[in-house]
Amino acid sequence: MRGEGTYVANMESHDAICMAVVRATIAHGRILGIDSSFARTMPGVIDVVTGSEIVANTGRFVPVVQLGASVTAPGLPIAADESVQYVGQVVAAVFATSQRAAIDAVNEVIVDYDSLPVISDIQTARSGEYLIHPELGSNIGLRWHGGANYEATTRSARKVRRTFKMPRLIASPMEPRACVASYDEEGESFELICSAQDPHRPKAQLAELLGVSEEKVRVIVPDVGGAFGAKGSIATEYAIAAYCARRLGQRIRWIEERGENMTGGYQGRGMEITVEIAVMDDGRFVGLKSLVEADLGAYVYPLTTGVPISAAVLMTGNYVFQSAEADVIGYHTNAVPTGPYRGAGRPEAGFCIERIVDAAAADLGFDPVELRRINLVHSSEMPYTTPLGVVFDSGNYSQVLEMTSASLNATYTKVRSHLSPGMLVGKGLSLYIERAAPGFWERGSVEIDPDGLVSASSGSSSHGQGHAISFAQIIADQLGVSPELVQLREGDSADGDGVGTFGSRSMTLGGEALNLASIEVRRMAVDRASKYFEVEPEEIVYELGRMYVTGSPSRDIDIFSVAAVARDAGEPLVSEIRSRIEVPVISFGGYGVVVSVDPDTGEARVQAVVAVDDAGTLINPMLAEGQVLGAAMQGIGQALYEEAIYDEDGQLLTGSFLDYLIPSSSEAGYSFEGTFLETPTPYTSLGAKGIGEAGTIALPPAVVAAVGDAIGVVDSLVPDMPLTPEKVWRALAIRKSHS
């Protein structure tokens, strides 16, 4: 906010040459030839490197196989070789003395294509009329099945079945992707400074793509202007820059433009999900069955296939089912690959279970809140394991439901009294679970410096979360010093190993590692102080960063003086810890939404949001609130505005913010009432869970339910997201024609 952030584009790179990439302009076709002769003669141009050369000297991404899935999808190559498979795929790279010169030369590289049939959506891929990868024998690149016994346990129950579509979304971080790559010929090593979510995954992936050991790669992540999951896997352009830094013997700088980010960066969601639940006449849920059909894109990144599996596994939501079965099928289309986007499977599952519960309530004549009340997992059942194997560690879902419902009803009454006459108004409610802290371990280190500072290092890396504040609070609280004395290092793979920042895991695991390291350092300080005072450690009182012998508070020594003594003895006060948990923790909550709908235009606007979130122990409520507010805006964006649209030729029609609509300040004029509960997880000493994705999970189903309530249509007639004015207007027209 103060303009003091140092993003990659702000860094001094006078010795670097600039890279721009030539991207495929068709979605599917053979590359017959690339003519770069004129581009090479342009002022400032140093070289043009074709995709075929890059592919011949690098590897491709390897998909991560989760829960025994069958993954035949080919990993994404870092450039196109003999053919292109989606608009935006890198075909060649241009290097010049300035970014402007490189971009100008890109426009003069002529690529000759032989067009091939395009698969632009799941329906076309499912038909198998055309095959993107003929060697697979179909367009299916992923299959997974989980759970059992649905049919056996639901014979006497009533079935409610719906299909929901999740459009592709573009993460749209404030800062597009960017990197500076260099190669040290003497040490045969690479350095990559890049905008990413952490340095660890890019380091491992770059080493694999370039065929070198991880010890030969250093990744540095400076300030990052947002990521939302879309900067988790290393960008193909980063790998190209690193490869060409070695090839050309020069430092290379690449700064992505917004249009490139929207076309070439991986996208989120993109699923069609069919859900069926079996319900008894008294409202009790018996079983759930789902089919998740996912648009994988032309190839896959490492975590592409994990997102739809995550959606399937979490499909039971906050509710008790005797049985559940889930199937996942991933299809290839001629589009940029999909990948994790804020929530990464959790919003898809949350939307489907909450909307099918609303549908069941309508079919059975139940109040939606009462039906939820009947079927919630109760706190007395914790830890609870769902039929699909998800473990709920702790929580009071019933309390959240009652608080959310009461707050929503009061807010709805208030909003109705202030709206203009003739405006339609509706309310919607949803519950959510957020599986947080995948990866299961993280590194943290704490050292007391005799000069009066506390040095800390974390394997987690901030891209907007405020780690420097919250991590300092954890350390300061344990050591009894001011948070201003804590200096945090993060984002440099040279500082140590780690897993990184994704899936709302930083506080649960990164914070826990620093908490444990701080406790250990304090123990070491007490032990050293006992030697200094020539007493037993049990006789030392530790208080606000100072230590004294029991009964003699005036005879004391501060922790920094102890650190000096320890250093002189060759035993510095430093501890490095790996925190570990066996399964992810489960955050939870409830959201309510009040919307207005203009009956003349169909425009739906959010008027009020109420939220109850429980993320375990809160370290910094202000930062937690910021996460909730930001995620809420993105959830509203998915429900009302955002959709990556491709035409039948595979061309992205929403390749700029003129066409791809994200909510701005004018859409943020709703009231927000948020409440935090704290149910610590028993899995860690800190008790913290995750809060980063709550709104993206809970807001879409609540908004859609509210719009349906406002326009007075049954759930099956509520349009698919996003609920654009045209869709809502047409739904209103259908309702009028039926009345």
Sequence and secondary structure as in RCSB ss.txt:
>XXXX:A:sequence
MRGEGTYVANMESHDAICMAVVRATIAHGRILGIDSSFARTMPGVIDVVTGSEIVANTGRFVPVVQLGASVTAPG
LPIAADESVQYVGQVVAAVFATSQRAAIDAVNEVIVDYDSLPVISDIQTARSGEYLIHPELGSNIGLRWHGGANY
EATTRSARKVRRTFKMPRLIASPMEPRACVASYDEEGESFELICSAQDPHRPKAQLAELLGVSEEKVRVIVPDVG
GAFGAKGSIATEYAIAAYCARRLGQRIRWIEERGENMTGGYQGRGMEITVEIAVMDDGRFVGLKSLVEADLGAYV
YPLTTGVPISAAVLMTGNYVFQSAEADVIGYHTNAVPTGPYRGAGRPEAGFCIERIVDAAAADLGFDPVELRRIN
LVHSSEMPYTTPLGVVFDSGNYSQVLEMTSASLNATYTKVRSHLSPGMLVGKGLSLYIERAAPGFWERGSVEIDP
DGLVSASSGSSSHGQGHAISFAQIIADQLGVSPELVQLREGDSADGDGVGTFGSRSMTLGGEALNLASIEVRRMA
VDRASKYFEVEPEEIVYELGRMYVTGSPSRDIDIFSVAAVARDAGEPLVSEIRSRIEVPVISFGGYGVVVSVDPD
TGEARVQAVVAVDDAGTLINPMLAEGQVLGAAMQGIGQALYEEAIYDEDGQLLTGSFLDYLIPSSSEAGYSFEGT
FLETPTPYTSLGAKGIGEAGTIALPPAVVAAVGDAIGVVDSLVPDMPLTPEKVWRALAIRKSHS
>XXXX:A:secstr
  S    GGGS  TT EEEEEEE SSSSEEEEEEE HHHHHSTTEEEEEEHHHHHHTS B      TT EE   B
 BSS SSEE STT EEEEEEESSHHHHHHHHTT EEEEEE     SHHHHHHTSS SSGGGSSSEEEEEEEEE H
HHH TTSEEEEEEEEEEEE    SS  EEEEEEETTTTEEEEEE  S SHHHHHHHHHHHT  GGGEEEE    S
  TTTTSS  HHHHHHHHHHHHHTS EEEE  HHHHHHHS BEEEEEEEEEEEE TTS EEEEEEEEEEE  SSB
 TTTTHHHHHHHHTTTTTB  SEEEEEEEEE  SS  B   TTTTHHHHHHHHHHHHHHHHHHHT  HHHHHHHH
B  GGG SEE TTS EE S  HHHHHHHHHHHHHHHHHHHHHHS TT EEEEEEEEEEEEE TTSEEEEEEEEET
TTEEEEEESS  SSS HHHHHHHHHHHHHTS GGGEEEE SBGGG     S TT IIIIIIHHHHHHHHHHHHHH
HHHHHHHHTS GGGEEEETTEEEETTEEEEEEEHHHHHHHHHHTT   EEEEEEE SS EEEEEEEEEEEEE TT
T  EEEEEEEEEEE BS S HHHHHHHHHHHHHHHHHHHHT    B TT  BS  STTTS    GGG  SEEEEE
EE    TTSSS B   TTHHHHHHHHHHHHHHHHHHT  GGGS  SS  HHHHHHHHHHHHHH 
